[in-house]
Amino acid sequence: MAEKAVKEKPLEKMTAKELRELALTLDGIVGVHSMNKPELIEAIKEAKGIVDEDGRKVDTGAIRQLKAKIVELKAARDEAREAGDKAAVDRLRRRISKAKKKTRRLASAG
């Protein structure tokens, strides 16, 4: 009997946990547990010699900066809420919303 060839899932469809397990089996990838999913995919593609057809790349640095700014804005919003400044709370809420939308756009652009 001929065995069926095990078909591997596409990297983009794998979970971060599955990607980490795969990355641990490959040589040349260090710091697997501190990487997020896009970083894992990029490292695995680089280790296997896979070239992206579309050439798009997610700017994880920009996303992280925006998320850090969101944390700061949320802290400022909570302070304004405690102080009873409704106008500032509303302003900060809108800024948080815009920043979240930017992170989503950056993530989908990659």
N, CA, C and O of each residue as an XYZ file, in Angstrom:
440
protein
N       0.829     -1.199      0.000
C       0.000      0.000      0.000
C       0.866      1.252      0.000
O       1.837      1.352      0.750
N       0.518      2.155     -0.807
C       1.252      3.414     -0.850
C       0.678      4.378      0.189
O      -0.536      4.550      0.300
N       1.576      4.997      0.939
C       1.119      5.969      1.940
C       0.824      7.290      1.259
O       1.487      7.681      0.298
N      -0.182      7.962      1.778
C      -0.496      9.281      1.252
C       0.561     10.256      1.741
O       1.030     10.162      2.876
N       0.926     11.174      0.895
C       1.882     12.199      1.302
C       1.186     13.141      2.276
O       0.076     13.611      2.025
N       1.854     13.402      3.379
C       1.269     14.292      4.378
C       1.384     15.710      3.855
O       2.482     16.220      3.634
N       0.260     16.324      3.666
C       0.238     17.687      3.147
C       0.305     18.665      4.310
O      -0.508     18.618      5.233
N       1.282     19.545      4.245
C       1.487     20.517      5.310
C       0.567     21.720      5.100
O       0.359     22.173      3.975
N       0.023     22.223      6.207
C      -0.834     23.405      6.123
C       0.003     24.616      5.699
O       1.199     24.669      5.986
N      -0.608     25.576      5.027
C       0.115     26.808      4.723
C       0.503     27.514      6.024
O      -0.224     27.442      7.015
N       1.635     28.186      6.015
C       2.137     28.842      7.227
C       1.147     29.857      7.781
O       1.000     29.985      8.996
N       0.475     30.571      6.900
C      -0.464     31.595      7.354
C      -1.664     31.007      8.080
O      -2.277     31.680      8.908
N      -2.009     29.743      7.776
C      -3.157     29.093      8.405
C      -2.805     28.419      9.725
O      -3.698     28.039     10.482
N      -1.503     28.266     10.014
C      -1.069     27.598     11.239
C      -1.202     28.547     12.426
O      -1.134     29.766     12.271
N      -1.392     27.973     13.610
C      -1.442     28.782     14.825
C      -0.019     29.123     15.241
O       0.943     28.527     14.757
N       0.103     30.087     16.142
C       1.419     30.484     16.626
C       2.117     29.314     17.319
O       3.332     29.154     17.211
N       1.343     28.505     18.027
C       1.905     27.342     18.720
C       2.478     26.345     17.715
O       3.574     25.822     17.912
N       1.737     26.085     16.640
C       2.217     25.174     15.600
C       3.467     25.735     14.917
O       4.402     24.996     14.610
N       3.470     27.049     14.683
C       4.620     27.684     14.046
C       5.860     27.589     14.935
O       6.966     27.370     14.440
N       5.675     27.753     16.253
C       6.809     27.641     17.180
C       7.392     26.227     17.142
O       8.610     26.051     17.105
N       6.509     25.221     17.151
C       6.970     23.827     17.095
C       7.746     23.569     15.807
O       8.773     22.889     15.825
N       7.263     24.104     14.700
C       7.949     23.939     13.421
C       9.288     24.664     13.442
O      10.290     24.131     12.965
N       9.312     25.873     13.991
C      10.540     26.669     14.028
C      11.607     26.011     14.901
O      12.799     26.131     14.617
N      11.192     25.321     15.954
C      12.158     24.648     16.820
C      12.869     23.506     16.092
O      14.001     23.162     16.433
N      12.213     22.925     15.099
C      12.829     21.829     14.357
C      13.809     22.326     13.302
O      14.621     21.546     12.804
N      13.750     23.606     12.954
C      14.617     24.171     11.920
C      15.877     24.772     12.542
O      15.826     25.347     13.630
N      17.001     24.638     11.851
C      18.248     25.234     12.313
C      18.290     26.713     11.933
O      17.734     27.119     10.912
N      18.946     27.499     12.754
C      19.148     28.907     12.433
C      18.084     29.844     12.958
O      18.179     31.051     12.735
N      17.082     29.345     13.641
C      16.051     30.204     14.208
C      16.243     30.234     15.722
O      16.180     29.202     16.390
N      16.476     31.434     16.249
C      16.736     31.606     17.679
C      15.670     32.533     18.261
O      15.231     33.470     17.594
N      15.257     32.280     19.491
C      14.291     33.147     20.168
C      12.870     32.899     19.724
O      12.083     33.839     19.610
N      12.534     31.670     19.475
C      11.223     31.304     18.932
C      10.086     31.716     19.867
O       9.050     32.201     19.413
N      10.280     31.522     21.160
C       9.189     31.763     22.105
C       8.884     33.249     22.313
O       7.816     33.592     22.820
N       9.803     34.128     21.928
C       9.528     35.563     22.074
C       8.973     36.181     20.802
O       8.688     37.379     20.773
N       8.814     35.386     19.750
C       8.315     35.902     18.467
C       6.797     35.808     18.396
O       6.181     34.906     18.964
N       6.211     36.770     17.677
C       4.776     36.674     17.406
C       4.581     35.992     16.049
O       5.553     35.662     15.369
N       3.334     35.788     15.665
C       3.032     34.988     14.478
C       3.683     35.525     13.190
O       4.305     34.743     12.471
N       3.567     36.825     12.870
C       4.212     37.297     11.636
C       5.733     37.114     11.660
O       6.335     36.796     10.634
N       6.357     37.313     12.829
C       7.796     37.138     12.930
C       8.177     35.667     12.736
O       9.183     35.361     12.096
N       7.367     34.760     13.293
C       7.617     33.326     13.128
C       7.516     32.916     11.657
O       8.361     32.183     11.146
N       6.478     33.398     10.994
C       6.278     33.069      9.575
C       7.473     33.549      8.761
O       7.985     32.819      7.913
N       7.917     34.777      9.020
C       9.047     35.345      8.297
C      10.323     34.539      8.546
O      11.075     34.263      7.611
N      10.568     34.159      9.810
C      11.775     33.397     10.137
C      11.749     32.014      9.496
O      12.773     31.539      9.003
N      10.584     31.367      9.499
C      10.465     30.034      8.894
C      10.666     30.117      7.378
O      11.360     29.284      6.795
N      10.061     31.115      6.749
C      10.239     31.281      5.309
C      11.706     31.517      4.964
O      12.221     30.983      3.981
N      12.373     32.328      5.793
C      13.783     32.619      5.557
C      14.630     31.353      5.728
O      15.536     31.101      4.934
N      14.334     30.557      6.764
C      15.093     29.329      7.026
C      14.871     28.289      5.932
O      15.794     27.556      5.579
N      13.656     28.220      5.395
C      13.339     27.245      4.352
C      13.672     27.766      2.953
O      13.641     27.002      1.987
N      13.990     29.056      2.836
C      14.317     29.632      1.534
C      13.103     29.950      0.695
O      13.193     30.002     -0.531
N      11.963     30.164      1.339
C      10.730     30.495      0.631
C      10.697     31.997      0.370
O      10.936     32.795      1.276
N      10.402     32.375     -0.867
C      10.327     33.787     -1.237
C       8.865     34.170     -1.391
O       8.094     33.458     -2.035
N       8.479     35.309     -0.793
C       7.099     35.787     -0.933
C       6.853     36.224     -2.367
O       7.686     36.888     -2.985
N       5.688     35.837     -2.882
C       5.331     36.234     -4.234
C       4.903     37.693     -4.289
O       5.259     38.425     -5.212
N       4.129     38.103     -3.279
C       3.569     39.451     -3.305
C       4.525     40.498     -2.754
O       4.383     41.679     -3.074
N       5.483     40.107     -1.944
C       6.473     41.032     -1.435
C       5.985     41.954     -0.338
O       6.723     42.840      0.093
N       4.771     41.770      0.119
C       4.256     42.628      1.186
C       4.854     42.192      2.518
O       5.144     41.014      2.726
N       5.036     43.163      3.421
C       5.626     42.848      4.711
C       4.943     43.703      5.778
O       4.736     44.902      5.590
N       4.601     43.073      6.891
C       3.944     43.785      7.986
C       5.004     44.513      8.800
O       6.026     43.935      9.171
N       4.751     45.773      9.071
C       5.671     46.569      9.886
C       5.282     46.390     11.352
O       4.493     47.166     11.891
N       5.844     45.359     11.994
C       5.474     45.052     13.379
C       5.954     46.131     14.336
O       5.359     46.328     15.396
N       7.027     46.832     13.973
C       7.533     47.904     14.838
C       6.523     49.037     14.957
O       6.298     49.558     16.049
N       5.919     49.416     13.846
C       4.935     50.490     13.866
C       3.694     50.085     14.650
O       3.109     50.896     15.368
N       3.297     48.813     14.505
C       2.124     48.324     15.233
C       2.393     48.346     16.728
O       1.538     48.756     17.513
N       3.576     47.907     17.119
C       3.928     47.906     18.553
C       3.965     49.312     19.123
O       3.524     49.539     20.250
N       4.492     50.265     18.346
C       4.519     51.658     18.807
C       3.100     52.190     19.003
O       2.813     52.861     19.994
N       2.223     51.889     18.056
C       0.835     52.340     18.172
C       0.151     51.715     19.386
O      -0.608     52.386     20.086
N       0.420     50.429     19.636
C      -0.200     49.775     20.783
C       0.317     50.357     22.091
O      -0.439     50.462     23.057
N       1.594     50.738     22.141
C       2.136     51.391     23.334
C       1.459     52.746     23.535
O       1.174     53.145     24.664
N       1.206     53.449     22.430
C       0.521     54.740     22.523
C      -0.917     54.548     23.009
O      -1.429     55.367     23.772
N      -1.564     53.476     22.570
C      -2.934     53.190     23.013
C      -2.964     52.979     24.517
O      -3.880     53.445     25.194
N      -1.962     52.274     25.044
C      -1.890     52.049     26.495
C      -1.766     53.372     27.235
O      -2.420     53.580     28.257
N      -0.921     54.272     26.718
C      -0.755     55.600     27.327
C      -2.071     56.386     27.275
O      -2.469     57.014     28.256
N      -2.738     56.343     26.116
C      -3.994     57.078     25.964
C      -5.068     56.540     26.904
O      -5.862     57.308     27.449
N      -5.094     55.219     27.096
C      -6.078     54.633     28.005
C      -5.822     55.077     29.439
O      -6.765     55.333     30.187
N      -4.555     55.171     29.826
C      -4.226     55.642     31.177
C      -4.663     57.095     31.351
O      -5.226     57.462     32.383
N      -4.398     57.925     30.324
C      -4.816     59.330     30.380
C      -6.335     59.441     30.421
O      -6.878     60.295     31.122
N      -7.021     58.585     29.674
C      -8.484     58.586     29.665
C      -9.039     58.232     31.039
O      -9.998     58.849     31.502
N      -8.439     57.244     31.689
C      -8.889     56.852     33.021
C      -8.678     57.975     34.038
O      -9.514     58.200     34.914
N      -7.539     58.683     33.906
C      -7.283     59.830     34.787
C      -8.322     60.921     34.562
O      -8.842     61.496     35.518
N      -8.624     61.203     33.302
C      -9.614     62.230     32.981
C     -10.993     61.822     33.481
O     -11.772     62.660     33.937
N     -11.286     60.536     33.392
C     -12.569     60.027     33.877
C     -12.691     60.233     35.388
O     -13.741     60.638     35.886
N     -11.600     59.950     36.111
C     -11.607     60.145     37.567
C     -11.729     61.620     37.937
O     -12.338     61.977     38.946
N     -11.131     62.474     37.092
C     -11.196     63.913     37.350
C     -12.555     64.491     36.958
O     -12.879     65.616     37.337
N     -13.344     63.740     36.211
C     -14.674     64.200     35.816
C     -14.680     65.078     34.579
O     -15.659     65.782     34.333
N     -13.610     65.053     33.795
C     -13.509     65.872     32.586
C     -14.072     65.092     31.398
O     -13.352     64.357     30.722
N     -15.386     65.270     31.156
C     -16.059     64.502     30.108
C     -15.534     64.827     28.715
O     -15.449     63.939     27.867
N     -15.182     66.085     28.469
C     -14.683     66.474     27.148
C     -13.355     65.774     26.852
O     -13.142     65.285     25.743
N     -12.470     65.726     27.841
C     -11.179     65.064     27.653
C     -11.364     63.557     27.467
O     -10.670     62.941     26.659
N     -12.294     62.968     28.209
C     -12.568     61.535     28.073
C     -13.041     61.241     26.657
O     -12.598     60.266     26.051
N     -13.924     62.060     26.126
C     -14.445     61.861     24.782
C     -13.342     62.010     23.734
O     -13.261     61.222     22.793
N     -12.492     63.031     23.906
C     -11.373     63.263     22.987
C     -10.421     62.060     22.983
O     -10.021     61.571     21.927
N     -10.076     61.605     24.164
C      -9.148     60.479     24.282
C      -9.758     59.189     23.747
O      -9.060     58.372     23.146
N     -11.057     59.003     23.963
C     -11.731     57.819     23.455
C     -11.642     57.773     21.928
O     -11.390     56.718     21.347
N     -11.848     58.920     21.285
C     -11.762     58.978     19.823
C     -10.338     58.729     19.334
O     -10.141     58.066     18.316
N      -9.341     59.257     20.053
C      -7.940     59.035     19.674
C      -7.566     57.557     19.805
O      -6.827     57.022     18.979
N      -8.082     56.905     20.850
C      -7.826     55.472     21.042
C      -8.444     54.693     19.892
O      -7.824     53.781     19.345
N      -9.665     55.055     19.531
C     -10.365     54.370     18.445
C      -9.603     54.513     17.129
O      -9.457     53.540     16.390
N      -9.115     55.725     16.830
C      -8.358     55.943     15.594
C      -7.060     55.146     15.594
O      -6.672     54.589     14.568
N      -6.390     55.090     16.736
C      -5.135     54.340     16.825
C      -5.379     52.844     16.617
O      -4.589     52.167     15.959
N      -6.474     52.334     17.180
C      -6.806     50.917     16.987
C      -7.063     50.622     15.515
O      -6.631     49.592     14.997
N      -7.771     51.534     14.839
C      -8.055     51.350     13.417
C      -6.755     51.347     12.613
O      -6.622     50.588     11.653
N      -5.794     52.195     12.999
C      -4.506     52.233     12.305
C      -3.765     50.916     12.455
O      -3.165     50.424     11.499
N      -3.805     50.334     13.675
C      -3.111     49.056     13.877
C      -3.743     47.976     13.010
O      -3.038     47.138     12.446
N      -5.061     47.992     12.903
C      -5.738     46.984     12.080
C      -5.379     47.155     10.602
O      -5.173     46.174      9.888
N      -5.304     48.416     10.150
C      -4.930     48.683      8.752
C      -3.508     48.222      8.471
O      -3.234     47.622      7.431
N      -2.596     48.507      9.415
C      -1.200     48.092      9.226
C      -1.083     46.568      9.189
O      -0.318     46.017      8.397
N      -1.840     45.898     10.045
C      -1.776     44.431     10.092
C      -2.352     43.808      8.828
O      -1.829     42.805      8.343
N      -3.411     44.379      8.293
C      -4.023     43.805      7.096
C      -3.255     44.179      5.832
O      -3.388     43.508      4.809
N      -2.455     45.237      5.890
C      -1.683     45.647      4.733
C      -0.562     44.658      4.437
O      -0.072     44.579      3.311
N      -0.161     43.902      5.464
C       0.957     42.964      5.285
C       0.483     41.705      4.742
O       1.277     40.790      4.522
